[in-house]
Structure formats: C-alpha cells, structure tokens
Amino acid sequence: MRCFFAFILMCFALTGCTPYVDSRREAGVAHLVGQSQAPTIAVCYNGLITNEAELQGIANKACLATNKEAKRTGTRYFNCALFTPNTAVFQCQEPIKP
C-alpha cells in the first residue's frame, strides 16, 4: 500500500499540477481546437493546489495580448487532464475606465 501512495505522489511531482491555458492546436490547422476560443480563455487547474489569484493572473496574461482584462464567467468540472481536472472560464473584456 505504501508503494501505491508513493507512486501517486511521484506522478503528481512528474506531471506537474500547475494551471495552464487550454489552447491546443491540431497539426496543420490554423484554428484552435482546445477550450480556449477568442474571447474565451479556459484555464485547466487542480482545485486542491491552485488559488483564485493564480487563475486570475494566468487569464489576465492571456488577455493582455489583446489589451483586455479577464473576467471569470464560470467553472467546468472534470473536463481537462487527470491531475488538472477543472476548468476556470474567463472572458476577455474591455477594461473599465475610471
């Protein structure tokens, strides 16, 4: 039983449970096939080790390419990779002017 838990911990360490933007592309195809389609940003994450500030920072960085801000619009569960199963969905919107 100890070996099983050691194996699971090693898998977490090797696969990296860091959040990432799901912007997959198909070879030879110009458009995205992942969950992120402009102006939507989908960030895959593990809810046990990732906080809201990290998710917002990743989404803001992705929206910065178009000079917009990210606003969270929802969460999807169990539709990403095994160790990052959840998806935080953001919309790139025009920044609010003071």
DRENPA-3360 file (N, C-alpha, C; in nm, 2 decimals, always signed):
BEGIN
1 = MRCFFAFI = +0.08/-0.12/+0.00/+0.00/+0.00/+0.00/+0.09/+0.13/+0.00 ~ +0.20/+0.12/+0.07/+0.29/+0.24/+0.07/+0.34/+0.26/-0.07 ~ +0.37/+0.16/-0.14/+0.42/+0.18/-0.28/+0.32/+0.25/-0.37 ~ +0.20/+0.21/-0.35/+0.09/+0.28/-0.43/+0.09/+0.43/-0.40 ~ +0.09/+0.47/-0.27/+0.09/+0.61/-0.24/+0.21/+0.68/-0.29 ~ +0.32/+0.61/-0.28/+0.45/+0.67/-0.33/+0.44/+0.69/-0.48 ~ +0.38/+0.59/-0.55/+0.36/+0.61/-0.69/+0.27/+0.73/-0.73 ~ +0.16/+0.74/-0.65/+0.07/+0.85/-0.68/+0.14/+0.99/-0.65;
9 = LMCFALTG = +0.22/+1.00/-0.55/+0.29/+1.12/-0.52/+0.40/+1.15/-0.63 ~ +0.46/+1.05/-0.67/+0.56/+1.06/-0.78/+0.49/+1.11/-0.91 ~ +0.38/+1.06/-0.94/+0.30/+1.10/-1.06/+0.27/+1.25/-1.05 ~ +0.22/+1.29/-0.93/+0.19/+1.44/-0.91/+0.32/+1.52/-0.93 ~ +0.43/+1.48/-0.88/+0.55/+1.55/-0.90/+0.60/+1.56/-1.04 ~ +0.59/+1.44/-1.11/+0.64/+1.44/-1.25/+0.55/+1.50/-1.35 ~ +0.42/+1.50/-1.33/+0.33/+1.55/-1.43/+0.31/+1.70/-1.42 ~ +0.34/+1.75/-1.30/+0.32/+1.90/-1.28/+0.17/+1.93/-1.28;
17 = CTPYVDSR = +0.13/+1.98/-1.16/-0.01/+2.01/-1.15/-0.04/+2.16/-1.16 ~ +0.05/+2.23/-1.23/+0.04/+2.37/-1.24/-0.07/+2.40/-1.34 ~ -0.14/+2.51/-1.32/-0.25/+2.55/-1.41/-0.20/+2.60/-1.55 ~ -0.28/+2.58/-1.65/-0.23/+2.62/-1.78/-0.36/+2.66/-1.87 ~ -0.33/+2.74/-1.97/-0.44/+2.78/-2.06/-0.46/+2.66/-2.17 ~ -0.58/+2.62/-2.18/-0.61/+2.51/-2.28/-0.62/+2.57/-2.42 ~ -0.51/+2.58/-2.49/-0.51/+2.64/-2.62/-0.44/+2.54/-2.72 ~ -0.50/+2.42/-2.72/-0.44/+2.32/-2.81/-0.47/+2.36/-2.96;
25 = REAGVAHL = -0.38/+2.31/-3.04/-0.39/+2.33/-3.19/-0.38/+2.19/-3.25 ~ -0.44/+2.17/-3.36/-0.43/+2.05/-3.44/-0.32/+2.07/-3.54 ~ -0.24/+1.97/-3.57/-0.13/+1.99/-3.66/-0.18/+2.02/-3.80 ~ -0.13/+2.13/-3.86/-0.18/+2.17/-4.00/-0.30/+2.25/-4.00 ~ -0.36/+2.28/-3.89/-0.49/+2.35/-3.88/-0.46/+2.49/-3.82 ~ -0.51/+2.59/-3.88/-0.48/+2.73/-3.83/-0.56/+2.77/-3.71 ~ -0.68/+2.71/-3.68/-0.76/+2.75/-3.56/-0.73/+2.66/-3.44 ~ -0.77/+2.71/-3.32/-0.75/+2.63/-3.20/-0.86/+2.52/-3.19;
33 = VGQSQAPT = -0.82/+2.41/-3.13/-0.91/+2.30/-3.10/-0.94/+2.28/-2.95 ~ -0.86/+2.35/-2.87/-0.88/+2.34/-2.72/-1.00/+2.42/-2.68 ~ -1.03/+2.43/-2.55/-1.14/+2.50/-2.50/-1.13/+2.65/-2.51 ~ -1.01/+2.71/-2.53/-0.99/+2.85/-2.54/-1.02/+2.89/-2.68 ~ -1.12/+2.97/-2.70/-1.15/+3.03/-2.83/-1.18/+3.18/-2.81 ~ -1.12/+3.26/-2.89/-1.13/+3.41/-2.86/-1.28/+3.45/-2.85 ~ -1.32/+3.52/-2.76/-1.25/+3.59/-2.65/-1.25/+3.51/-2.52 ~ -1.28/+3.38/-2.53/-1.29/+3.29/-2.41/-1.15/+3.23/-2.38;
41 = IAVCYNGL = -1.11/+3.24/-2.25/-0.99/+3.18/-2.20/-1.03/+3.07/-2.10 ~ -0.98/+2.95/-2.13/-1.01/+2.83/-2.04/-0.88/+2.79/-1.97 ~ -0.88/+2.80/-1.84/-0.76/+2.76/-1.76/-0.78/+2.63/-1.69 ~ -0.70/+2.53/-1.72/-0.72/+2.40/-1.65/-0.64/+2.41/-1.53 ~ -0.69/+2.36/-1.42/-0.63/+2.37/-1.29/-0.67/+2.26/-1.19 ~ -0.59/+2.24/-1.09/-0.63/+2.14/-0.98/-0.68/+2.23/-0.86 ~ -0.80/+2.21/-0.82/-0.87/+2.29/-0.72/-0.80/+2.27/-0.58 ~ -0.73/+2.16/-0.56/-0.67/+2.14/-0.43/-0.54/+2.22/-0.41;
49 = ITNEAELQ = -0.47/+2.26/-0.52/-0.35/+2.33/-0.50/-0.34/+2.47/-0.57 ~ -0.45/+2.51/-0.64/-0.44/+2.64/-0.71/-0.54/+2.73/-0.65 ~ -0.50/+2.86/-0.63/-0.59/+2.96/-0.57/-0.65/+3.05/-0.68 ~ -0.74/+3.13/-0.64/-0.81/+3.23/-0.74/-0.71/+3.33/-0.80 ~ -0.62/+3.37/-0.71/-0.52/+3.48/-0.76/-0.43/+3.42/-0.88 ~ -0.39/+3.29/-0.86/-0.31/+3.23/-0.97/-0.39/+3.22/-1.10 ~ -0.52/+3.18/-1.09/-0.60/+3.16/-1.20/-0.63/+3.30/-1.27 ~ -0.66/+3.40/-1.19/-0.68/+3.53/-1.25/-0.55/+3.59/-1.32;
57 = GIANKACL = -0.44/+3.56/-1.26/-0.31/+3.61/-1.32/-0.28/+3.54/-1.45 ~ -0.31/+3.41/-1.46/-0.29/+3.34/-1.59/-0.39/+3.39/-1.69 ~ -0.51/+3.41/-1.66/-0.61/+3.46/-1.75/-0.58/+3.60/-1.80 ~ -0.54/+3.69/-1.70/-0.50/+3.83/-1.74/-0.38/+3.83/-1.84 ~ -0.29/+3.74/-1.81/-0.17/+3.74/-1.90/-0.22/+3.69/-2.04 ~ -0.31/+3.60/-2.05/-0.36/+3.56/-2.18/-0.44/+3.67/-2.25 ~ -0.52/+3.74/-2.18/-0.60/+3.85/-2.24/-0.52/+3.97/-2.27 ~ -0.40/+3.99/-2.21/-0.32/+4.10/-2.23/-0.27/+4.12/-2.37;
65 = ATNKEAKR = -0.27/+4.01/-2.44/-0.23/+4.01/-2.59/-0.33/+4.10/-2.67 ~ -0.45/+4.11/-2.62/-0.55/+4.19/-2.69/-0.58/+4.32/-2.61 ~ -0.50/+4.35/-2.51/-0.52/+4.47/-2.43/-0.66/+4.47/-2.36 ~ -0.70/+4.35/-2.31/-0.82/+4.34/-2.24/-0.80/+4.28/-2.10 ~ -0.90/+4.28/-2.02/-0.89/+4.22/-1.89/-0.98/+4.09/-1.88 ~ -0.94/+4.00/-1.80/-1.01/+3.87/-1.79/-1.12/+3.88/-1.67 ~ -1.24/+3.84/-1.70/-1.34/+3.83/-1.60/-1.39/+3.69/-1.60 ~ -1.39/+3.63/-1.48/-1.44/+3.49/-1.47/-1.59/+3.48/-1.49;
73 = TGTRYFNC = -1.62/+3.38/-1.57/-1.76/+3.36/-1.60/-1.82/+3.23/-1.56 ~ -1.73/+3.14/-1.52/-1.78/+3.01/-1.48/-1.67/+2.90/-1.45 ~ -1.71/+2.78/-1.41/-1.62/+2.67/-1.38/-1.68/+2.55/-1.44 ~ -1.60/+2.47/-1.50/-1.64/+2.34/-1.56/-1.56/+2.23/-1.48 ~ -1.62/+2.12/-1.45/-1.55/+2.02/-1.37/-1.52/+1.89/-1.45 ~ -1.41/+1.84/-1.43/-1.37/+1.71/-1.49/-1.37/+1.71/-1.64 ~ -1.31/+1.81/-1.70/-1.30/+1.81/-1.85/-1.16/+1.85/-1.90 ~ -1.06/+1.84/-1.81/-0.92/+1.86/-1.86/-0.84/+1.74/-1.83;
81 = ALFTPNTA = -0.71/+1.75/-1.81/-0.63/+1.64/-1.78/-0.65/+1.58/-1.64 ~ -0.60/+1.46/-1.62/-0.62/+1.39/-1.49/-0.59/+1.47/-1.37 ~ -0.47/+1.53/-1.37/-0.42/+1.60/-1.25/-0.46/+1.74/-1.24 ~ -0.52/+1.79/-1.35/-0.57/+1.93/-1.36/-0.71/+1.92/-1.42 ~ -0.81/+1.86/-1.34/-0.94/+1.83/-1.40/-1.04/+1.94/-1.42 ~ -1.02/+2.05/-1.35/-1.12/+2.16/-1.35/-1.08/+2.27/-1.45 ~ -1.18/+2.34/-1.50/-1.15/+2.45/-1.59/-1.22/+2.58/-1.54 ~ -1.14/+2.68/-1.53/-1.19/+2.81/-1.49/-1.21/+2.89/-1.63;
89 = VFQCQEPI = -1.33/+2.94/-1.65/-1.36/+3.00/-1.78/-1.36/+3.15/-1.76 ~ -1.29/+3.22/-1.84/-1.28/+3.37/-1.84/-1.32/+3.43/-1.97 ~ -1.37/+3.55/-1.97/-1.40/+3.63/-2.09/-1.30/+3.75/-2.09 ~ -1.24/+3.77/-2.21/-1.16/+3.89/-2.22/-1.25/+4.01/-2.25 ~ -1.25/+4.11/-2.17/-1.34/+4.22/-2.18/-1.26/+4.35/-2.18 ~ -1.32/+4.46/-2.23/-1.26/+4.59/-2.23/-1.24/+4.63/-2.08 ~ -1.12/+4.69/-2.05/-1.11/+4.73/-1.91/-1.21/+4.84/-1.87 ~ -1.25/+4.85/-1.75/-1.34/+4.95/-1.70/-1.26/+5.08/-1.69;
97 = KP = -1.31/+5.19/-1.75/-1.24/+5.31/-1.74/-1.28/+5.39/-1.62 ~ -1.18/+5.45/-1.54/-1.21/+5.52/-1.42/-1.28/+5.65/-1.44;
% end
